[in-house]
Amino acid sequence: MALSLDQRAHVRQVIGQLPLELTKLPSAPLFVCDQYEAGFGPVLVNLLCSNRNLRSPATAAKIIALLTEGLVYLAAATISGIGRGRVPLTPEAVAGFATALGFAAGDLTAITGIELPQPPWPDDPLAAEMAALL
């Protein structure tokens, strides 16, 4: 997030040159939660951990803290609990997931029905760009 606009453009160019598919299976199994059993929380955890190739709740927790610039801290155990339906989604968690996934926080609020934390959550364009790089 500290990179200049030119440096970010260079990173996007390098990413664009990477192969689109893995040539072999990943070494660690993907973190997958059953969204049919446990509700919308597992959908968010699957999107963040599996679809963003973060693979672990600990990495997801670090990304959320980084992209929200310290406004949201979720423990890996909390993210895992949300993924298994044992920990309810909170307004802060919804805001953190929205930021890390590159969604507008208001859109995710509309889908989940969980209001954003007060004061209103800022949609940071730089955080959205970093989420897109993930």
Secondary structure by P-SEA (a helix, b strand, c coil): ccccaaaaaaaaaaaaaccccccccccccccccccccccaaaaaaaaaccccccccaaaaaaaaaaaacccccccaaaaaaaaaccccccaaaaaaaaaaacccaaaaaaaaccccccccccccaaaaaaaaac
